[in-house]
Amino acid sequence: MALITVIGASGRQGMAQVRQALAAGYKVRAITRSADPFAGEDFPGIDSVELRPMDLYDTDSYAAALEGSDYIFYTHPLQARADRAVLVGQVGAAAAALDVKRVVWNTSSWIPDKPGDAFTYAGNTKGINALWRSGAPGTVFGSVLFMDNLLTNWARPFIVGEGRYVYPHNPELEANWISLDDVAKFMLASLERPDMEGAWLNIGGPERMRGPQVAKVLSDALGKPIKYDPCTPAEFGRYLVEAAGDGMPAAMREEFAKGIEAFYDYNNTAPTKPFAVDMDHVYERFPELEGKLESMAEWAPRQDWGEKNHRPAFG
């Protein structure tokens, strides 16, 4: 039975990767510095997950954490966006030294596919190059926007407590929202695909939706009216900082909020449309997943919209 090591397993994205890897029959090692990374969670096989610590900023900690891995799943910490190329390159170098079969990097954002100004997304291209140069066999997915974001403490309280879907998307912005479980399914499906070694692909969910459509799905799922009430990018930056709480050092709060504001200013106006995915191309590459990805209308009703589903703001 092959071993998948999940870096960042205690976050929302890593948690889905652990859950789906177990369901697919893999052994799983969770890289986390938390003594109880799955607090409040219960899914089949969770007790079999091995826990090991690792510090992304201490390469001396890598070998002991990663040794014996057949595959490594890596998701970059949101609060370390500026370091993505350095860190994924270091993970790749460690994986190459350990003869890992594949490093699968989930960038958690769009990968530019055309020349020109790609704002902070250009960091994903630099990260991909760093991974290729590390010597590790790699696959990269640009997952553009997560349904699970709606369960966080920057979005859920508005939805549940105030009946408002608050997000910094202008009314005409279209997005292929994807569930984190489906992101993990793409990562798993790539492992035995030789054509995906040294390859990257932007991925999204099966539907391209605008804000009012999202609000309609949420209204149906929660059984009450949910109003589409977009906020400004500046307001959204403040919401994320507040949601991070003590987990974000005071010294970085203003810079982080300004970065989020600029990020969404770009997303709302960019001709490249970073949240829109060519799903016909995706299904050409992964025909086995066509018809298997869940829509938001399928995802939303199966969520627990109470406090139980609260996860860390970032991860």
Secondary structure, 3 states (H helix, E strand, C coil): CCEEEEECCCCHHHHHHHHHHHHCCCEEEEECCCCCCCCCCCCCCHHHCEEECCCCCCHHHHHHHHCCCCEEEEECCHHHHHHHHHHHHHHHHHHHHCCCCEEEEECCCCCCCCCCCCHHHHHHHHHHHHHHHCCCCEEEEEECCEHHHHHCCCCHHHHHHHCEECCCCCCCCCECCECHHHHHHHHHHCCCCHHHCCEEEEECCCCCECHHHHHHHHHHHHCCCCEECCCCHHHHHHHHHHHHHHHCCHHHHHHHHHHHHHHHHHHHHCCCCCCCCCHHHHHHHCHHHCCCCCCHHHHHHHCCCCHHHCCCCCC
